[in-house]
Amino acid sequence: MALHSVTPINKGWTFKQVDDESSKFLPVAQFPTNVHLDLMHHNLIPDPFVGKNENLVQWVGERDWVYKTSFSASEVPKGGKSVIAFDGLDTYATVVLNGKEILKTEDMFIPERVDVSDVLKHGSENELEITFHSTWMVGKKLVEKYSEHKWGCWNGDVSRLAVRKAQYHYGWDWGPMLMTCGPWRPIILETYSSRVSDLYFTTTVDKSLKSAKLVANAEIEGEAAEVKFELSLNGKTVASESAQARKGSATVTFNIEEPELWYPHTYGKQPLYELSATVLSGETKLDTISKKLGIRKAELVQRKLEDQPGTSFHFEVNDIPIFCGGSDWIPADNFIPRISSQKYRDWVKLVQDGNQVMIRVWGGGIFEEAAFYDACDEMGILVWQDFMFGCGNYPTNADFLALVKREATENVKILRHHPSIVIWAGNNEDYQYQESENLDYDPENKDAESWLKSTFPARYIYEKILPDVTKALCPDTYYHPGSPFGGKDTRDPTVGDIHQWNVWHGTQEKYQNFDKIGGRFVSEFGMEGFPSIKTIDAYLPEGKKDADRYPQSSTVDFHNKADGHERRIALYLVENMQYKFDPFEQFIYSTQLMQAECLASAYRLWKREWKGPGREYCAGALVWQINDCWPVTSWAIVDYYLRPKAAYYTVKRELAPITIGLKRTVTSTPANKYTRVDVKTVHKIEMWASNLSLEKRTMGVQLKAWDLVTGKETYSKSLHDGFVLEPNRSVEITEFEVPVEKQNAEEEQRTVVAAYLTENGKQVARYINWPEPLKYTHLQKPKDLKVKLSTSGDALEITAEVPIKGVAVEAADDGVVFSDNCVDIVPGETVYIGVKGLKSGEEDKLDVRYLN
């Protein structure tokens, strides 16, 4: 019997435009690839990420393109077959092998396999040709064909809803419209007589966490019947067993004593077992497949809460409740094939280093590459996985539903072994769209067939097809109909998750009041901030010399796709701080500080609501968003080139295991119901601390204050020598009036207050609270701000004689990397920022900015 051989078909590819007689076949830039990468490679289109070139390349998406190559193939052994596996074709493709059509595709997310045994030539070259038809054109025609459907969406053209292509390719409020096509994932020739077509498992961890049962299943294609299963850890066999395949399936059960459990990185290690299945013919190994897995118990807990309405929405891993601070993820490029495995790892490492524990794969992008999920498995990042639907009313004609079911089935099979994935969600904001357009939705109606006749027929996808698929294929992982979803509607803060966009969008609330607009789990919220000046210089056609190198230029505006961004950025800037447009770098700094303050406020205030068992009033906050798909001003906290913005660091500090928080309140009480003069105003500060570790911690609590104009220390007191922080929760410490010599003499508006937690004499948490809005404060320009490299060479030491808000350092060299940034300075203290890549004496190469 033939062994399973795998041969990539990745050489000799050429491409051309179909409907242009002058077009000639040219070599591709790489493989896998897409048409924009190949056209750029031959200078046939400009880089769409530079200037306004996006406009100049729109024609590409309305043309058909053909790719072809030739390859040799060995003769198929008796009893064997040859199959070409297409891991991803984007999107509408016709595949011809040696003049015979072998495949038509209409979904970029579905891997295809075609038996070509009778079509292959042996002893001569085989011609493989793939014609990619314009998805834009196909989608427009489908909208016309199904005109009875109530088409509508946010972002992009409604025709995107008709096709199973990455929805962000149609443009979004943070990304360009670039309608790609091409062989975007590998193409492989396989020859075999028998193979393991799928390997999957379920794990059950005992309540004691001291044992686990793993049921492994292998699907077998071909006549071979004996399958050997092996489970190993760190290269050592833990268990092995053979089974006979019946009706193409073999199953074994492993009982594991004292398993090494997989944890999120904040709570333990990430041991990855390897499960393999080998199909045998006698002593001959015909095929082997292996997958890495983590043994863990993961569940979403929704139970009644103490003292507040609704239910919790919190994740537990190995019985540990997790406060899920993290980010939303979009595709890291408009041109997916050029994202390397290392770049995926770099992105996930930024998430891990930022003290984040969860990442949400957003429904308008793609089912991500294996390298992304592998990195999350290895680094202990929990994954919230959306299905690929977003911001619209999707159709439900029979062909579309069949395609959706197959797409879901294939991708759940591909991804279900990853221990990092702890939830599937049906869509992104489609229920919100339903509400905004008053489409039919009666939660009491459980007749699924009737949903198809409503104005919101896609409910059938989210509440019938997708839960059926996940229940059948991945029963241990929770399925959530959408994000957001829960309660009486998607805005209900007491049940399920919410997207809180009333800061920036909606009612445009002040970000200091995030605690008033929280929810059980906030899976989206955000604030825009400009990217690094280095990123802007990279997209300006003339770089630093470009005439549009200023904040309000048309090119800079073009690289911000958010509707109304000019007004919203201006609103939050003018509400909160003094700023200026020149120099451009200072304006960028101001927007980043605004974003940093906003997001830190959200995490700080919502984590305060993580109050322990039965009181998980807020159990997670995922910022929109961690990353960008091109160089742009957006809500990302790290830009396209992996350059962190200031917000990345403030979020990192708020998600540290031990934090302390302060919030100012102002209450005014009239002496009687008639007066408007005899009013007593009290300025208070609330203090709390958060302990996300699993150990009880005993802390010292200190409080200090300074006059921000003179820099004089006006207050210093030890509040506690042994304040107990119970594990895995936030706790209130005290409330006090702003320490001033004379109340109601406006001293409160010039008093900076700092709180500290110490343990065994070492500072473990620090937070500086400023009078707000910052624009009213008389911030002083320091005369003695010092930023110097430590003698060890691994940290910057920052000091000043007056309080300084948001000291940010940046280097022209991307090789200089900081572990922290945008820090507040008070007199008498040295703040240390970890640094790599900076040599002694090079401090003068740093750009240092602060609010003034």
Phi, psi and omega in degrees: 000146187285135172289156179282113178251144183233122181232112177298136173261082188229012182245151170073016181288138173228166182212161173197165175282137185287313191262029179231109183297333181279348182287135179240153178295131180232152179296145178286162180284329185193178172208131357301168189205180164213171192293326180294319177299319182289320178294320177296321181302326181259014179057032178271343169222153175282165177296117182295345181276351182261136176053227178251027183298340176309320181295329187279350185247010183297333180299334184301319184286351180254014178243160173265147183226147180236138176239143178211158174203173174229152182206157177261157182218139177286158180294141181285122179297157179301132181083000181254183178211161174241134183229138170258125179258122176255105185288337177187119175241130187251104355231306178269109186226147172242123185251128181237129177241121180051042176084358181247130177290126182244347185196143167234135181239157178211025180206116183288347183267353185260119172286141183242149176228130183231125175286115184244020184305321184273357184251333182295146172258141178243127183097353175215169185287146175256134181261119178246125184227132181234120176259124179258119181270149183299113178296326178302312182293318180298316181298317179299320180290326178293324176298319177295318182297320182252056186293341180288341179287146180273084184289140175179149180198166165258138177073128176075180180276147182299339181295343177297331182292338185274348187235151181263072179231153177310121189291332181291345176299339179275004183092145179218183183278018172217001186216160183281164173267110179222100186276091183282166167203165177133175176281088192275349174228167189301156172237130190225138172263125179240140174231132183192164170256325174217150178208161172272108184278338177200146176227121182214174188198164166234147177236141175233116180265129180298153181304328181285347185065013183262352178209161180211149175246127179242119177257113183258139180231137175235129174267129186245131174253130181110186189269342181298143187241336184272131181231129176255124177257142177219136176243126182226162177218125181055038177082359180251133181292129177264320180200152175210150181196147178252153179213155177267134178284133175235126184054039175079016182219138177232143184221139171223160178238129176250128173256120189247121176268141181050056180293150172275112188274149178270133181231156164302152190298339181279351186232359179167195184268173182235062177295134181243114174285159174240123178253127179235152175228128181240126177267132189241148167235098189067238178264359184273128176274110183277325182196145175225137174229144179221152177220145175271146182214157174242133177271117180201159175254118183229133179209155173260123185257123176233102183221163180298148182254156173279134168072356178222154181286166174084201184226160176289166173213075184228150181265142172235134176239121184052044176070008177263118173294135185245124166281113189268080170279130183186207188219161167268148184239131170247166176305141187278004178195151169289339182245086188305320185300341182267003175278116182280162175300322180295323179293321174300316180296321179297320178296310182295327177296323175299320178298312180297313180296336180275015180063019179273148186240349180220147174227136182253119177277109190288146189285359178259007183253242182223159161292115195292170180290156181304324182300327179294307182292323177300318179295319178296319176301313186286331184258001175073042177253122176290144182241126168263117187250111172282150161280163194272071175222139183203130166057050179188179179250096187282149180283169181218035173297161189302317180296320181294316180297320178296321179294317180298316180297318180292319178301312180297316181300312182296319185280328173295320177299320181293323192258346194294344181278352185283122179292340182290332183282116184242357179201141169252138177234140190292331184190174174247110169064017176289327175290327174295320177297318178303316180293319183295330182258006181054041176284160184298130172198113176240104183299339179281343180278112182257009179277097187300322182296328180290335179299327183295340181263002182270177176279355175235065186291339182295348172307328179298325178292312190281334185244001177231297186295305186293317177295327176295318180295312183292324179295321182285323189257336186214061190295341183278351184252131185295140174249131181242128188302331180189176173225114003275160178199140175138153176074199184290334173200182185287351179264357182294114183280356188261350182220137176070207180248158176230158168253113185263094182248022175279359158255127188089290177272194170055232184279357176053057179292160173289138183287347175291347185252027180302331181295340179273350184229037180274194180195177181296327176205117183261102186269355169208141168190162180181175176209138180283154172208143179295151175280178177305148176300331177295325178289320178294317178299330181289330180263346174286128184307325181254013177059225183297339182267002186291137180295339180267019181275067174205159193300325187257018181289160182293327180288318177296319176296324179298329179268037167214109188267000183285128178297129179073020184298326182300313182291321185288316176298316180298319180301308185287331173292310186290335176287334194242332186205158171284139180208166178215156183276337185234127004284157182306320182300325180287324176295316176303314179303316182298317179293324179290322177295318178301313178298317181296316179295318181299307185290322177298321178300316180298308181298317183297314184285324180284325176294335175301332182274003175271091194249014175107180185305129181081355182227040178276068188292330169221123187245006179182152177213118180246114183285138169270104012207168179281327195222173177236160177257356177196170180287117192200157166273122185206192178277356182299146175260356171223131187276181187306325182270019181063031175266112181296140169273173182302325183297329179304319184283321179292324175295318178304316180294321181289337180262010175297156183302322180239124179221160173233145183229151176226144173218132178273142173229148178233121177239137179241128183235115179288149181294331176207176187284354182259330191284150168238005182251313182277082183234129177263124180249130182239127177258114181241161175232128175266140181233134176214170178222154179237133178235102180269000177282172182261011181243144172292133183237138179252123190236151163271144181237121180241152178226134177224161177213153180222152168279118187288346178274312184269337184083004182287135173285121186253351183199140175204123183207141172270116182276325181212144172262336184216058180281129186269124172259110177294154185290145169056051177190169174255150183221140177285140180255305182192173171224138185208160176283148178304124186288105177226160179285323182225118182285154178056030175244022180066014175292331180301327183282356176235019181250122176261132184242135179236139176238146184224145168246132178235150179221120183055040177081359182250134179290127180244344178207149184207138174215135179252125180252131185245152172299138180232152002289150183299336183295338181274348184278147179265071181295136183264146173279119185294145175263346186222049174280122182240131174232106183226154179282136179293162180297332178283345176080007183245012180206150170264137177253122185240128178220159175200163183266351177228157176298135180231132181266123168067056177288120182240134178243142179217146178241146177294330181274119179293350176286347175271116187239134182252144177271345179208166180188173179052061187254149176270138183244137173232154183299146177084002180236152171246126177259132182253131176241120177297141182215144174231143175091003179253131181263158179302135180089358182262009181302330182290351177275353180276142172265118183247126180229158178202169181279126176209000000 
